[in-house]
Amino acid sequence: MKLLERPKSLTELVTESIRDWIVSGRLDLGEHLSEVRVATELGVSRTPVREAMNRLEMEGLLTVEPQRGTFVFCLAPEEIAMLCDARVCLETTALRAAIRTNPQQLLERLRACTAEMTLARQKDDVSAYLALDTQFHQHFFDCSGNRFLDDAYQAIAQKMASLRNRLGRHPDHMAKSFREHIELADAVGNSDTEGALAILRLHIDRKEGSYWNVATKDAG
């Protein structure tokens, strides 16, 4: 039997729109967001906007401050450091599991992703490249065979995508990022698990990545 597709509710559509504004960088980190402004721009009532904001607060993309309003999340340098630490733990565990459980599927997906990254760089399509960067890392979890790992990763994935779209656009960072993605895929192809993990750790490490450099350049 073919399952019926349930149409998305207005609240779901509004949630997707606001989430995209945050992740894509259309809204600044820490920016104030009013129900009236969103409702007017999307042509909806304030009720689905309020419900959408509640969902996004639960996801950690919005912060509600009593007597002040609702704001896009914003991370201090030390919080970005902790986020990178969490990434290292989750992504290295997922990558090891994916190489052990679904090595061929993982390699095919990483190769396909890096091929698309190559095209995006040739077209100088920075937004497309950064979206593919997010997909590349998600493949570790999709191939890990462990849905609980993926559940844990989703708690930070949208924040990482948001930071990537704001801090990952520098040409030097993109060149380094692209090179390391290729090297990581090659290591997977060579069945070099420890080599792949070492590349991934260096790729994420807050003391080497541009997220850390940009976020802390004015923090002393």
Secondary structure, DSSP 4 states (H G I P E B T S, - for coil): -PPPPPPPPHHHHHHHHHHHHHHHTSSPTT-EE-HHHHHHHHT--HHHHHHHHHHHHHHTSEEEETTTEEEE----HHHHHHHHHHHHHHHHHHHHHHHHH-HHHHHHHHHHHHHHHHHHHHTT-HHHHHHHHHHHHHHHHHTTS-HHHHHHHHHHHHHHHHHHHHHS-SHHHHHHHHHHHHHHHHHHHTT-HHHHHHHHHHHH-TTTSHHHHHHHTT--
